Amino acid sequence: MELKVCVGSSCHLRGSEMVVQTFQQIIEKEKLSSRVELKGSFCMGECTEEDVSVHLNGQTYRTTPEEAESFFYSQLLPLLRS
C-alpha cells in the first residue's frame, strides 16, 4: 500500500516532517515495510485545512504531529492489516 504524507509548504509548516518521522518509526516497529510504501507528496489540494494531509487507498485523512502515533494505530493500522 502507498501511504502519502503531504510535504508541501502549508503542511510542512504544520509539521509534516514530524508526521513522516513518526510513521517511519511505526512502520519499522510493526514490521510493515514490505507492505507499506511511505512517500512524501507535494500539495494534495487540502491546504485550507489546519492539519497535515495523509492519503491511504484513495482516502484523505488529516493529523497533527502530536496525534500522528495514535492516528496511525487507530485509523491506518487496521486498514493495513486487513
NUZA-754395 format. One line per field, with one value per residue: y negated, x negated, z negated of N, C-alpha, C, O in turn. Coordinates in nm, 2 decimals, padded with zeros to 4 digits. Atoms other than C-alpha are relative to their C-alpha. Example, Ala and Ser with C-alpha at 12.3 -4.5 7.8 and 13.67 -1.06 7.14 Angstrom:
2
n_py: [00.12, 00.11]
n_px: [-00.09, 00.09]
n_pz: [00.00, 00.00]
ca_py: [00.45, 00.11]
ca_px: [-01.23, -01.37]
ca_pz: [-00.78, -00.71]
c_py: [-00.12, -00.11]
c_px: [-00.09, 00.08]
c_pz: [00.00, -00.08]
o_py: [-00.12, -00.22]
o_px: [-00.19, 00.03]
o_pz: [-00.07, -00.09]
END
This chain:
82
n_py: [00.12, 00.12, 00.09, 00.13, 00.11, 00.13, 00.07, 00.13, 00.11, 00.02, -00.11, 00.01, 00.10, -00.07, -00.11, -00.13, -00.07, -00.08, -00.11, -00.10, -00.07, -00.09, -00.11, -00.09, -00.08, -00.10, -00.10, -00.08, -00.07, -00.10, -00.09, 00.02, 00.06, -00.08, 00.03, 00.15, 00.09, 00.13, 00.10, 00.13, 00.05, 00.15, 00.04, -00.09, 00.08, 00.01, 00.11, 00.09, -00.07, 00.03, -00.11, -00.06, -00.10, -00.13, -00.08, -00.15, -00.06, 00.09, 00.07, 00.10, 00.01, 00.12, -00.02, 00.10, -00.07, -00.05, -00.11, -00.09, -00.14, -00.05, 00.00, -00.12, -00.12, -00.01, 00.01, -00.06, -00.13, -00.10, -00.01, -00.06, -00.14, -00.07]
n_px: [-00.08, 00.07, -00.04, 00.06, -00.02, 00.03, 00.12, -00.01, 00.04, -00.10, 00.00, 00.14, -00.01, -00.08, 00.08, 00.00, 00.13, -00.01, -00.10, 00.07, 00.09, -00.08, -00.04, 00.11, 00.03, -00.11, 00.01, 00.11, -00.03, -00.11, 00.05, -00.09, 00.07, -00.03, -00.14, -00.03, 00.09, -00.02, 00.05, -00.04, -00.07, -00.03, -00.14, -00.10, -00.13, -00.08, 00.07, -00.08, -00.02, 00.10, 00.09, 00.08, -00.07, 00.05, -00.08, 00.02, -00.10, -00.10, -00.07, 00.07, -00.01, 00.07, 00.05, 00.10, 00.11, -00.02, -00.10, 00.03, 00.01, -00.13, -00.07, 00.05, -00.05, -00.15, -00.06, 00.07, 00.04, -00.11, -00.01, 00.12, -00.01, -00.11]
n_pz: [00.00, -00.01, 00.11, -00.04, 00.09, -00.07, 00.04, -00.06, 00.09, 00.10, 00.09, 00.06, 00.11, 00.10, 00.06, -00.07, 00.02, 00.12, -00.03, -00.08, 00.10, 00.09, -00.08, -00.03, 00.12, 00.02, -00.11, 00.03, 00.12, -00.03, -00.11, -00.11, -00.11, -00.12, -00.04, 00.00, -00.06, 00.05, -00.10, 00.01, -00.12, 00.01, 00.00, -00.02, -00.02, 00.13, 00.07, 00.08, 00.13, 00.10, 00.03, -00.10, -00.08, -00.01, -00.09, 00.00, -00.08, -00.06, 00.11, 00.06, 00.14, 00.05, 00.13, 00.05, 00.05, 00.14, -00.01, -00.11, 00.04, 00.03, -00.13, -00.07, 00.07, 00.00, -00.13, -00.11, 00.02, -00.04, -00.15, -00.05, 00.04, -00.05]
ca_py: [00.00, -00.35, -00.59, -00.96, -01.25, -01.60, -01.78, -02.09, -02.43, -02.46, -02.11, -02.15, -02.45, -02.23, -01.97, -01.71, -01.63, -01.51, -01.31, -01.13, -01.05, -00.91, -00.70, -00.57, -00.46, -00.28, -00.11, 00.02, 00.12, 00.30, 00.47, 00.32, 00.21, 00.49, 00.38, 00.00, -00.24, -00.57, -00.87, -01.24, -01.43, -01.80, -01.97, -01.74, -02.02, -02.02, -02.34, -02.51, -02.25, -02.30, -01.96, -01.76, -01.57, -01.20, -00.97, -00.59, -00.39, -00.69, -00.82, -01.15, -01.18, -01.46, -01.45, -01.66, -01.58, -01.54, -01.29, -01.11, -00.80, -00.75, -00.83, -00.56, -00.30, -00.38, -00.47, -00.34, -00.02, 00.16, 00.08, 00.20, 00.53, 00.61]
ca_px: [00.00, -00.11, -00.09, -00.14, -00.20, -00.18, -00.51, -00.40, -00.48, -00.15, -00.16, -00.54, -00.46, -00.21, -00.47, -00.45, -00.82, -00.74, -00.44, -00.66, -00.92, -00.66, -00.51, -00.85, -00.92, -00.59, -00.63, -00.97, -00.85, -00.54, -00.75, -00.53, -00.80, -00.72, -00.35, -00.37, -00.54, -00.57, -00.60, -00.60, -00.38, -00.36, -00.03, 00.26, 00.52, 00.62, 00.43, 00.73, 00.74, 00.54, 00.38, 00.13, 00.29, 00.24, 00.36, 00.41, 00.60, 00.76, 00.89, 00.78, 00.71, 00.57, 00.35, 00.11, -00.24, -00.12, 00.16, -00.03, -00.11, 00.24, 00.38, 00.16, 00.27, 00.64, 00.70, 00.43, 00.31, 00.65, 00.66, 00.30, 00.37, 00.69]
ca_pz: [00.00, 00.07, -00.23, -00.12, -00.35, -00.21, -00.24, -00.06, -00.21, -00.40, -00.55, -00.61, -00.83, -01.02, -01.10, -00.82, -00.87, -01.22, -01.09, -00.84, -01.11, -01.34, -01.06, -00.96, -01.32, -01.35, -01.01, -01.12, -01.47, -01.34, -01.06, -00.79, -00.55, -00.30, -00.29, -00.32, -00.09, -00.27, -00.03, -00.05, 00.18, 00.27, 00.24, 00.21, 00.26, -00.11, -00.20, -00.36, -00.64, -00.96, -00.99, -00.78, -00.49, -00.46, -00.18, -00.20, 00.05, 00.21, -00.12, -00.26, -00.63, -00.85, -01.15, -01.36, -01.47, -01.83, -01.72, -01.45, -01.65, -01.79, -01.44, -01.28, -01.53, -01.53, -01.17, -00.94, -01.10, -01.08, -00.71, -00.66, -00.84, -00.67]
c_py: [-00.12, -00.10, -00.13, -00.10, -00.12, -00.07, -00.14, -00.11, -00.02, 00.11, 00.01, -00.09, 00.06, 00.12, 00.14, 00.08, 00.09, 00.12, 00.11, 00.08, 00.09, 00.12, 00.10, 00.09, 00.11, 00.11, 00.10, 00.09, 00.11, 00.10, -00.01, -00.05, 00.07, -00.03, -00.14, -00.07, -00.14, -00.10, -00.14, -00.05, -00.15, -00.02, 00.10, -00.07, -00.01, -00.11, -00.09, 00.06, -00.04, 00.11, 00.04, 00.10, 00.13, 00.08, 00.15, 00.06, -00.09, -00.08, -00.11, -00.01, -00.12, 00.03, -00.11, 00.08, 00.06, 00.12, 00.10, 00.15, 00.06, 00.01, 00.12, 00.12, 00.02, -00.01, 00.08, 00.15, 00.10, 00.01, 00.08, 00.15, 00.08, 00.07]
c_px: [-00.09, 00.06, -00.07, 00.03, -00.04, -00.12, -00.01, -00.02, 00.10, 00.00, -00.14, 00.00, 00.08, -00.06, 00.00, -00.13, 00.01, 00.10, -00.07, -00.10, 00.07, 00.05, -00.11, -00.04, 00.10, -00.01, -00.11, 00.03, 00.10, -00.04, 00.10, -00.07, 00.02, 00.14, 00.03, -00.11, 00.03, -00.06, 00.04, 00.06, 00.02, 00.14, 00.10, 00.14, 00.08, -00.06, 00.09, 00.03, -00.12, -00.10, -00.08, 00.09, -00.07, 00.09, -00.03, 00.12, 00.11, 00.08, -00.10, 00.03, -00.08, -00.05, -00.10, -00.12, 00.02, 00.10, -00.04, -00.01, 00.14, 00.09, -00.04, 00.06, 00.15, 00.06, -00.07, -00.04, 00.11, 00.01, -00.12, 00.00, 00.11, -00.03]
c_pz: [00.00, -00.10, 00.04, -00.11, 00.07, -00.07, 00.07, -00.10, -00.12, -00.11, -00.07, -00.13, -00.12, -00.06, 00.08, -00.01, -00.12, 00.02, 00.07, -00.09, -00.09, 00.08, 00.03, -00.12, -00.02, 00.11, -00.03, -00.13, 00.02, 00.12, 00.12, 00.13, 00.13, 00.05, 00.02, 00.07, -00.04, 00.09, -00.05, 00.12, -00.01, 00.02, 00.04, 00.02, -00.13, -00.09, -00.09, -00.14, -00.10, -00.03, 00.12, 00.08, 00.02, 00.10, -00.01, 00.07, 00.06, -00.10, -00.05, -00.15, -00.04, -00.14, -00.04, -00.04, -00.14, 00.00, 00.10, -00.04, -00.03, 00.13, 00.08, -00.05, 00.01, 00.14, 00.11, -00.02, 00.02, 00.15, 00.06, -00.03, 00.06, 00.14]
o_py: [-00.13, -00.13, -00.14, -00.11, -00.13, -00.08, -00.20, -00.08, -00.04, 00.09, 00.05, -00.06, 00.02, 00.18, 00.24, 00.20, 00.21, 00.23, 00.23, 00.20, 00.21, 00.23, 00.22, 00.21, 00.22, 00.22, 00.22, 00.21, 00.22, 00.18, 00.09, -00.08, 00.01, 00.01, -00.17, -00.06, -00.20, -00.09, -00.16, 00.00, -00.20, 00.06, 00.14, 00.00, -00.05, -00.11, -00.16, 00.00, -00.09, 00.08, -00.01, 00.18, 00.13, 00.07, 00.18, 00.03, -00.06, -00.17, -00.09, -00.01, -00.18, 00.10, -00.20, 00.20, 00.17, 00.21, 00.20, 00.24, 00.17, 00.11, 00.19, 00.21, 00.13, 00.06, 00.14, 00.23, 00.21, 00.13, 00.15, 00.23, 00.20, 00.13]
o_px: [-00.20, 00.18, -00.19, 00.14, -00.14, -00.12, -00.12, -00.02, 00.06, 00.00, -00.15, -00.05, 00.06, 00.00, -00.01, -00.13, -00.04, 00.08, -00.05, -00.10, 00.03, 00.04, -00.09, -00.06, 00.06, 00.01, -00.10, 00.01, 00.09, 00.05, 00.14, 00.00, 00.01, 00.17, 00.13, -00.23, 00.13, -00.18, 00.14, 00.03, 00.06, 00.21, 00.11, 00.24, 00.20, -00.05, 00.03, 00.08, -00.22, -00.20, -00.06, 00.15, -00.19, 00.22, -00.15, 00.23, 00.23, 00.15, -00.22, 00.14, -00.15, 00.02, -00.13, -00.11, -00.03, 00.09, 00.04, 00.03, 00.16, 00.17, 00.05, 00.12, 00.20, 00.16, 00.00, -00.02, 00.08, 00.04, -00.11, -00.06, 00.12, 00.06]
o_pz: [-00.05, -00.10, 00.03, -00.17, 00.14, -00.19, 00.07, -00.22, -00.23, -00.23, -00.19, -00.23, -00.23, -00.15, 00.02, 00.00, -00.12, -00.04, 00.04, -00.08, -00.11, 00.03, 00.03, -00.10, -00.06, 00.07, -00.01, -00.13, -00.04, 00.16, 00.18, 00.23, 00.24, 00.17, 00.09, 00.03, 00.00, 00.13, -00.12, 00.23, -00.11, 00.09, 00.16, 00.03, -00.12, -00.21, -00.18, -00.23, -00.05, -00.09, 00.23, 00.02, 00.05, 00.08, -00.02, 00.04, 00.06, -00.06, -00.07, -00.20, 00.04, -00.22, 00.05, -00.07, -00.17, -00.09, 00.12, 00.03, 00.02, 00.15, 00.13, 00.02, 00.03, 00.16, 00.19, 00.07, 00.09, 00.19, 00.15, 00.04, 00.04, 00.19]
END
